[in-house]
Amino acid sequence: MIKEAGIESTNDAEMEKQFPSSVDFMLLGTCNLKCNFCFGPNHEIPAMRTDLAVDVIDKLSRNGVESIVFTGGEPTLIKDLPVILYAAKRRNLTTVLSTNGLTLASKEELLDEIAPHLDWIALPLEADTPEVNADMRVGFTPDAGIKHFEAVLGLIPRIRERYPDLKIKLGTVVAQPNLDRVAGIPDLLASRCAIPDTWKLYQVSPSEYGKLNYSNLQISDEEFERVYEEARARAIQTGIPNVQKYTNEERPGKYLFINPRGDALTVHPDTSDYFLIGNVLTGFNDVAKKWKSHINTQALTANFGRTYPQN
């Protein structure tokens, strides 16, 4: 066993088990929003060093990972984001960037830098009105949620025009504040020429900041199903080709997360909160041995394939 650039390394032949086919890489906790439902890392956690992130990507790609969702925090705040995405794409990985869209809307040149290294871009929209979207997407200025609303609706047609091969996923977290303003999103998207390739609805979960604010956010399974069915019917009518959902009940076992500190996390089956299984910077092999005890490989692969279809 050898050490390289601060990360534990070993020959591929020494690995007892490969990693799952897809991983969610939380590059940083820092964000330009402070949404009450956020299930990303603590906002005080800075970005993983670029050289370490590239080393992690390299090891993952050599040990079974085929796709990486890069998320945060807000990954577009990282100066070296194009370097990190290039590192993944040159290893022939499927790459997804999950971003709130604010930085991309204000810095058009950044989209030009990163788009060649992406297969999918994932954007959020929480309501069919700017006011309710602002209730969900809270920022550091009073108008942050309004700006976010317009940023996302402006980005989708711009991406379509300039990068027609870059696929778009739209995500919506369904919670108490936006419960009655989700089903109208497809009509809004159609009116703005902003139809995504995938629209995925998420039941708000008690993870990270969402856990701290869950009493004001929580909805029942029945409420979520009602909203999903209404939204799905409208989506079909407006031409959204792929509509998916993500309930708290089915959340466990479908993801392997890596946070900015290198911690490998899954979702606990009893609490829907994150569960630490190891650290890829200090114990890569240990994580490789443990993850299958906490993740349903078939469910993970199917979940990624339904959300980000490759055809």
N, C-alpha and C positions, 0 to 999 in steps of 0.2 A: 504494500500500500504506500502511496506517495502523497505529498501535499503540493497543490498548485494554487497560486494566487489566493491563498486564504481559504480555499474550499477543499474539503476532503475529496480525494480522487482515488480511483482504483481501476484496474483493467476490467474491460467488459466481461471477460471470461470469469472474473471473480464474483459477478453479480448473481445472486441466487434467483432473483425475480426481477422482471422488468417493471417499469412504471405503467400506469394506465395510459390509454391512447390520448387523453386530453387532460390538460391541467389549467387551472385559473391562477395566473401569476399576478398577485397584488404588488405592484412595483413600489408603491409608496402609500402612506396614509394621508399626506397633505392634500387638501382640496380647496377649490375656490368657492365651494358651497358648504353648507352645514345642515343638510337635510335631516330631519328628526328620525326618519326611518332607515337611515344609512346602515348597510350591513358590511361596509368596508372597514379597514383597520382604523385604529385611533388616529385622529388627524395630527397628533403630535409626532407620529413616527415618520422620519424622513425617508427618502428614497434609498433603496439598496444601491450600493456603489455599482457603477456601470460595469466594471471588470468582473465583479462577482455575479451580476445578473447575466452577463454573457457566458460565464463559466457554467452557471446553472442551466441555461438554455442548451449549451453544448452537451452537458451530461444527460439532460432529459432526452434530447434528440437521439442520443446513442443508446438509450435504454427504454425504448418502446413508445415514447411520446410522439404523436403525430400532429397534434394541434395544441396551440396555446392561446388562451384568452388573456390579453394584457389589460389589467384593470388597476384600480387604486382604492381610495383616493382618486385623484385626477391625473392620469398618466401624461397628459399633454403639458403638464407643468415641468416635466423632466427635460432638461436641455438636450440630453443625449438620447431621447426617445427614438429618433431615426436610426441611430446606431444599434440600439437594442432590437428594433423591429427587423433591421437588415440582418442581424445575427441569426434571427429565427428563420427568415425567409431563405437565406443562403443555405440553410440546412434542410430546405424543402418542407418546412413545417407549414401547416395551415395556420394563418395568423388572423386573430380577431382583436380589434382595439375597442374597449368599452370606455366611452368618454361622455361627459355631459354636454360637450359641443361648444361651450363658451369660448374656449381658447381658439378652437378651429374657426369659429365665426369671426373672431377679431383679428386673427393672423392667417390670412388666406394662404400665405406662402408655406405655412406648416403643413397644410393638407397636401400641397404639391410635393413636399419632402417625404411624407410618410405613405401616401397612397400607393406608390409602386411596391411597397413591402407588405401590403395588406390584402387579404381575401375578403374580409368582412369588417364593417364598422358598426358598432352597436351604440345607439343613441337612446336617451330616455325622454318620454313625454308622459306627464301624469294626469292630464285633464284636457278637455276640449275648450276650456276658456283660460285666458292668461291669469285671471285672478285666482282660480282654484289651483292651477299649476303652481302659482306662487305660494299658495298655502303648503304645498308639498315640497317644492324646490326652494328652500330658504337659503339666502346668501348673506353677505356681509354689508350689503346696501339694500335699502327698501325695495328697489326695483329689480333686484337680481333674478327673481322668479319670472318676472315679465320678460326680461332680456333673454333668459333661458328659453322660454316659450318661442320667441321669435327666432332665436339662434337655431334651434332644431328644425323648425319649419322652413327656414331659409337654407339650411345645410343640405337637406335631402335632395331638393331639385338641383342644387349646385353640384353635388356629387354625381347625380345621374347624368348631368350634362358633360362634366369634365372627365369623369372616370366611370364609364358605363359598365365596366367589368367588376367594379367594386360593389359587393352586395351590402345591403343595409338591413340591419335588424333594429326594430324599435321595441323598447321595453317599457312596461307600465306597472308600477307597484300599486296595488289596489289596497286602500286603507280607508279608515273612517272619513277623513277629510275630503276624499275625492270619489267616494262610493257612487255618487249619482252623476259624475261627470266623466266617466270612462267610456260608456257605450257610444258616445257621440264623437269619439276621436276619429274613427274611420271617415266620417263625413267631413270632418275638418281636414284630414290629410288629403282627401280627394279634391277638396276645394282649393288646396294650395299646391297641387301637383306633387305631392310628397308621399306617395305610396311606397312603403317598404317591402322588402322581400319576405321578411318574417316579422310578425307582431307577437310578442310574448307577454302575457299577463302574469304577474307574480303576486301571490298572497303575502301581505306584509308579514315579516318574520321577526321573532324576538332574538335578534343577533346584534351585537355591538350597540350602536346608537338606537337601533330599533328596539332593543331590549330595555333601554333606559326610558323610552317613551311609549312603551307598548300599551299602556292603559288608555292612551288617547288615540291609538292607531288601530288596535285590534278589531278584526272583523271575524264573523263566524264562517265556518266552511260553507254554510248555505248561502250566506250573503255573497261570498266570492263566486260560487257556482252560478248564482243568478246573474251577476255582472258579467262573468265570462260568457255565458250563453247569449246574453243580449249583445255583447260586444262582437262575438264571433259571427252572429247573424248579420250584423251591420258590416263587418269586415268582408264577408263573402259578397255582399251586394256591391261594395265599392271596389272590389278587385284585389284585395290583399291576398296573395296566393297561399300564405302559410300562417296559421294562427295557432299558437301553443299556450299552455298554461303551466304554472308551477305552484303547487299547493304545499303547505307546510307538512302535510302528511307524507307526501312523496319526496320531500327534500333530502332526507338522509340517504347516503349511499351513492349519490350521483355526481359528486364533485370531489376533487382533490385540490385544495388551495395551498398556495405558497405565499406567505406574507413578506413584507419588506425586511424582516429580520431573519428570513429563511425558514421560519416555522412552517411545518406541513400540517394542514388542518383538514378535518372532515366535519360533517354535520352529525351531532349526537342524535341518535334515534329517539331519545326520550324528551329532549329539550328544544330541538331545532336550533341550538346554539353551536358554535364552533367547538371542536374537540381536537386537542393537540396530540399528534402521533409521533412527532420528532422534528428534526431540523436538517434541511438539506445542505446547509453550509458546514455543519459540524458532524453530521451523521447520515450522510446520503444513503449508505448501504442499509442502515437501520430502518430508514423510512421505506426503502425498497422491500424490506422483509415484512413490514407491518401493514402497508396500505390495504392489502387484499382482505385483511380481517375487518376492515371498516367500510369498504367500498364494494358495491355490486358492479362488477366490470361490465356486464351486459347492459345494466340500467344506465351507467355512465356513458357508454358508447352510443346507446339509443338516444339519450337525452341530447347529447351534442349533435348527433346527426339530424334529429328533428328540428333543433333550433337553427342550425347552420347547414342546411342541405347543400351538397356539393354539385348537384346537377341543376 
